[in-house]
């Protein structure tokens, strides 16, 4: 099984499809993007810095984050 290291450059994670929100700013490239990894984990990166680090999360960590987003727990960070 392939292991992906936290902090690896997003561009070094090959063979995955990065997905970003349709609400992202395409002109400025402001978006957080996610990729499902072959080992079942999920990588997250900032598309403005493709050579920057990717953070790797378990599915349960992503589920907890999405639950918090849905409940509005991070709304104050977007204003």
VMD Tcl script that draws the C-alpha trace (Angstrom):
set ca {
  {0.00 0.00 0.00}
  {1.22 3.46 -0.88}
  {1.77 5.83 2.03}
  {1.50 9.56 1.47}
  {3.45 11.82 3.79}
  {1.92 14.99 5.22}
  {3.76 17.94 3.74}
  {4.65 16.24 0.46}
  {4.27 18.67 -2.41}
  {0.84 18.45 -3.98}
  {2.46 18.15 -7.41}
  {4.33 15.02 -6.26}
  {1.04 13.20 -5.63}
  {0.43 11.80 -9.07}
  {-2.33 9.67 -10.51}
  {-5.09 11.43 -8.54}
  {-7.78 13.86 -9.56}
  {-7.84 17.08 -7.60}
  {-11.35 18.48 -7.01}
  {-12.21 22.02 -6.01}
  {-15.44 23.78 -5.18}
  {-17.46 25.35 -7.97}
  {-17.58 28.41 -5.68}
  {-13.82 28.86 -6.02}
  {-12.44 32.04 -7.58}
  {-11.09 30.86 -10.95}
  {-9.59 34.27 -11.77}
  {-7.50 34.45 -8.61}
  {-7.05 30.73 -8.17}
  {-8.32 30.95 -4.61}
  {-9.36 27.45 -3.77}
  {-8.77 24.56 -1.47}
  {-8.73 21.32 -3.41}
  {-9.06 17.71 -2.39}
  {-7.93 14.42 -3.90}
  {-8.90 10.88 -2.99}
  {-5.72 8.87 -2.54}
  {-5.32 5.22 -3.58}
  {-4.96 4.17 0.07}
  {-8.36 5.67 0.97}
  {-7.04 8.82 2.60}
  {-7.76 12.33 1.33}
  {-5.19 14.99 0.44}
  {-5.91 18.71 0.66}
  {-3.89 21.51 -0.90}
  {-4.01 25.17 -1.88}
  {-4.22 25.44 -5.67}
  {-2.37 28.78 -5.61}
  {0.74 26.90 -4.50}
  {0.90 23.63 -6.50}
  {4.47 23.10 -5.30}
  {3.34 23.69 -1.73}
  {2.50 21.05 0.85}
  {-0.48 18.74 0.83}
  {-2.07 17.67 4.08}
  {-3.28 14.07 4.27}
  {-6.35 13.13 6.30}
  {-8.23 9.95 7.08}
  {-11.82 9.64 5.88}
  {-13.08 10.07 9.44}
  {-11.12 13.30 9.83}
  {-12.65 14.63 6.59}
  {-16.12 13.56 7.75}
  {-15.66 15.45 11.03}
  {-14.50 18.58 9.19}
  {-17.44 18.45 6.76}
  {-19.88 18.00 9.66}
  {-18.43 21.12 11.27}
  {-18.72 23.03 7.99}
  {-22.35 21.98 7.61}
  {-23.06 23.11 11.18}
  {-21.53 26.53 10.52}
  {-18.65 26.09 12.96}
  {-16.18 27.78 10.61}
  {-18.39 30.50 9.14}
  {-16.52 33.25 11.02}
  {-13.32 32.40 9.13}
  {-14.82 33.25 5.74}
  {-15.64 36.88 6.42}
}
mol new
graphics top color blue
foreach p $ca { graphics top sphere $p radius 0.5 }
foreach p [lrange $ca 0 end-1] q [lrange $ca 1 end] { graphics top cylinder $p $q radius 0.2 }
display resetview
